[in-house]
Amino acid sequence: MEIRESWRRAADRHPLARFVDLNLRGASQVFLQNNPLTGLIILVAVCWGAIAGRVPQAAIGAILGLVLGTVTAMLLRVPREPLRDGLYGFNPLLTGLAVPIFLRPTPMMWVYLVIGVAATTVVTLAVGNVLRTWDVPPLTFPFVLTTWLLLLGAYQFARITSGALGPPTLPHGVDPRAAQVHVTGAFLTPSLLKDVSEVFLLANWVTGVLILVALAVNSLWAAAVAVAGAVVSTLVALVFGTSGQAVAVGLYGFSAVLTAVALGCVFYRPTWRVALYTLLGVVVTVVIHAALNTALSPLGIPALTAPFVFATWLFLLPKRDLAPTTHRELPEHDIVDPRVVDERRGRPS
């Protein structure tokens, strides 16, 4: 507690410490948290996963995206409080992470990345203004939209070549043999942890463990809900019979993990009603993920965290119908107004 207070005072007094603080909070905001220590552990987890996965350029891109996105927001003179909470850093971080993973790390790719990161900040502002009408947050949609455009644009640029991007293909069903999985603890444990790490496009169970630790530092409930989201999404994917290999590397769980955290303990107060609502949201996220995989396969681009974004928006929009009382009587009901959550997330942790 003393260390936290000392850091808070340092961030209030010294510009450099303040800049580091808001960047660390930006890293934590990927999981809708607002804690610099959580952000630090997440960055360590990302670096570990990138190096272990032999894509160290992804870690460089993530940190570069985080810093440049924040600097862009400062130059655009965004509101001070959201900036201090890291709300303009996490989408550029994800864009900076994704570009070196899906495109070959050439000098021109880094120029492309810098442009994309700056654009992500602008898109964050634009999307935020549009969604304010419906009182829902942008979440990671600015990252998704900007990265989709960057990856699609890369097909037309000879000096920017794809790396991990697969070729565009026509939609096709899953081979029943690929869906036959012998479910054991040795299969499930690393798969569940990779559900968490794949939020950062990295299939590494150690990264998953570190991220869960980072969440627990700020909120034990967030860590528990993330694990629950991983378990439910994995079971749903297996029951429906998707590719066992896709489940093994966490490709059907990472968006569901984010949905679980968003609905289960950030935007809604945890109750049994919210737990059931979140459970449905997680299942729907898996279905949306499968649908987007089908829809995007002819374009040759990944779904990224779009399933989380679409599912969470859909499950936030009817909040007034679910609330038994008005938002002015917040302490008496289960459903929390996102504006109030933003204020809570805005408090220094």
N, C-alpha and C positions, 0 to 999 in steps of 0.2 A: 504493500500500500504506500509506503514511504517513497519507494522508487517511482511509482506511478505519479504521485503528487509532485515529486521533484522534476520528473519529465514534463509534466503539465505546466509547471511554472517556467521551465526553460523554454518550452515552445511558445509561451505567451510573451517572453521577454526577448528572445533572440531570433532574428529572421531566418537564419540557417536551420536552427532547430525546428522552427515552425514549418519550414518547407519540407524537412524530412518527415515531420509528424503527419502533415496532410497527405504526403505520398504513401506513408505506411497505412494510414486510414483508407486511402484509395484502394490499396491491395486487399484490405479486409472487406471492403464493400462488395467485392465479387460475390461473397456469401451473405451480403446484406448486414454485415457487422460494422461496428465503428470503434475499432480498438487498434492502436498502433502496434502493440505486441502481437496481436493476431495477424496483422499485416506482415510483420517481420517474419514470423514463422511460415506464413504462406509463401513469401518470397524465397525463403530457404528451401521449402518443399518444391517449388517450381524449379529452382536451380538444380536441386538434386535429381528430379525427374528428367530434366532436359539433358543433363550430363550423362545420366545412366542410360537414357534413350538415344545417346549419340546425336543429339540435336542441340548442342550448346548455344547455337545461334538463337534458339527459341528463348532461352533465359535472357540473353542480351536484348533481344527484341522486346521482351516483356518489360524489363526495367527501363529501356529506352522509351517505350510507349507510355509507361506510367509517368515518367518525368516530363516528356515532351507534351503529353496530353494536359498535364497540370499547368505547364508553362503557357500553353496555348490558351487555356481557360483564364489564366491571370492576365494575359495580354488582351483578351476580349473583355476584361473587367466584369467577370461574372459576379453574382452576389457572394458576399464574403462568407456567410455561414455555410452554404453548401460546399464551397471551395474548401473550407477548413475541415469539413467532414469527409473529404475525399470523394465526393460524388461526381467529380469530373475526371477522376483518375482511373477508375476500374475498367471502363469501356475501352479507352486507348490502350491500357495494359493488355487486354485480351486481343485487340487488333494487332498490337506489336508482337504478341506471342504467336498468333495464328499465321501471319504472313510468312515468316521464315520456316514454318513447319510445312506449309503447302506449296511454297515457291522455292526455287533453288537460291541459295544465298550468294548471289552475285552482287557486285557494286551497285548495279542499277536496281536490284531488289531493295536495297537499303534506302535508296532515294524514294522508291515506291512506298516503302514502309513509313517513312517520315511524312509523306503526303497523306497517306491513309490515316495515320495517327492524328494529325492535325484536323483532318476532315471528320474523324470520329467525334472530336470535341464539339465541332460545329453541329454535327448531326444530333448529338446529345441535347444541345440547346434547342434545336428545331423540334425534335420529337417531344421534348419536355413541354414546350409551349403548346403543341397540338393536344397532347394527352391531358393537360391540365383541365381541359373541358370536361373530361370524364373522371377526373380525380383518381387516375391510376399512374404509377411511376413508369418511367421508360425501361427500367430493369436493364437487361443486356441487349436490348434491341438495337441501339446505335452501333454496337460492335457487330451484331449479326448483319445488319443492312450494309454497313461500310465494307465489311470483309467479303460479303457476297459480291458486291460491285467490284472490288479489287480482284477477286479470283476470276470472275467472268471477264473482266477487262484484260487480264493477263493472257487469255487465249488469242488476243489480237495484237499482242506486242512481242515482236521477235526477240527482244533483249530481256524479256522477263519470262522465264520458263517455269513450268510446273514441276514440283518435286513429288510430294506425297499425294497430289490430286490424282484420282483414278480417271480413266477415260470416260466420257459420256456414254451411257448405255441405255437401252430401252428397258422399261420396268419388266421385271420377271419375278416369278414366285420363288420361294425358298425351297431348295432341294430337301425333301423329307429326311434324307440321310444326314444332312447337315444339322437338322434340328434334334437329332437323337443324341442326348447328352447324359452321361452317367454322373448324376449329381452326388458329389461327395464333399466332405469338409475341405479337402485339398483343392476342389474346384471352386467352391462358393467363397471361401475366405478371401483369397486374392482378388476374385471377381468383384466382391462387394467393396473392397478398398479401392479398386480401380474405377468403380462407379464414381467415387469421390474425386480421384485424381484426374479423371477425364474431363472434369469441368475446365481444366487447363490444358486439355488435349494431350495429356500425358498418361500413358498406361503403366503406372508404376505404383505398386502397393505401398512402398515406403512413403512416397509422396502422399498417398491417401491417409496413412497413419498420421503424418505430420499435420495435414490439414485438419483432421479431426481433433488433434491436440490444440491446434490454433483456435478452432471453434470453441472447445471446452474452456480455453483461457477466458473467453468473453462470455460464453453462455453454455452451461452444461446441457441445457434444454436444446439448443441449436445443434450440438454435437449428436445428441440422442435422436433428434428428429432426422438428421442427415443419415444416420445409420438405418433408421426405420425406412426412409425413402429408398435407400439402396437395396434393402432386403425385399421390400414389396415390388419394386420395379423389376428386380432380377427374377423373382418368382413369377410375375405376370408374363414376362418375356418368355420364360421357359415353358409355362403352361400353354401359352398361345403357339409355341413351336417356332420361334425365330431361330436364326443361326446360332449354334452353340459357341462358335468362335467370336461372334459379335458380343454375346453375353460375357464371355470369358475376359474380354479386354475392356468391359465397362461401357460399351457404346450405347446400350439401351438404358443406362442407369443415371448418367450424370445430370441430364436435364431434370429427371425425376427427383434427384437429390436436392437440387435448387428449388424445385416446386415445393417439396416437403418443408424446407426451411422457411420459404416465403409464406406459405399458407399456415404452417403448423406453429410458428412461434414469432414471426415478425409482424405481419399485417393483421393477424387474428390472435386473440388471446387464447392460449391453450385450454380447452375444455373437451369433454367427450364429444360434443356436437362438432366442434372444430376438428377434432381428430378424425371423425368419420368423413367430414367434408374434405380434409386433406388427403385421406386415403383415396377417395374418389378422384381427386385432382392428380394424384400420382399415377393412378391407373390410366386416366385420360392422357396424361403426358406421354406415357409409353405408346399409346395408340397414335397420338399426333406425331411422335417421332417416326414411327413406322410409315405413316402417311407421307411425311415430308421426305423420307428416304426414297419412296416411290416417285414422288413428284419431282424431286431434284436430280434423280439419276440421269435423265436425259441432258441435264445441264452440266453434269460432272462436278458439282459442288456439294459440300457436306451440309447437314442440317445445323451444325453448330449448336448453340443454346436456344434456337428458335422454338423448339417444343416447350421448353420452360417458359419462355416469354408468352407464347400464345395461351398455354394452359393457365398460367397465373393471371393474365389479363381476364380471361373468361371467368375465372373463379373469384376475381375481385369485383368485377362489374356489378354482380347482383347483391352486393353486401347490404344494401338498404333493405332488401326484401328478407334477408336473413336476420337482421338485427331486431330483437324484440322491443327495443326502446330506441329513442333518438340518440344521435351522436353527442348531443349536449349532456346526456346522462351516461357518459362513458364508463364510470366505475360500476354501473349496474348491468352491463351487457357483455356479450362474448366477442362481438365483432368490433374490431378497432379501425377507426378511420385512418387511412394511410397518411393524411396530413399530420395526425397526432403522432403516428409512428415516426414520420420524418423528424418531428421535433425531438422525439426520444432518441432517435439515432444521432441527432445533431448535438446531443450533450457530450462534452468531452468525457471519455471513458478512463 
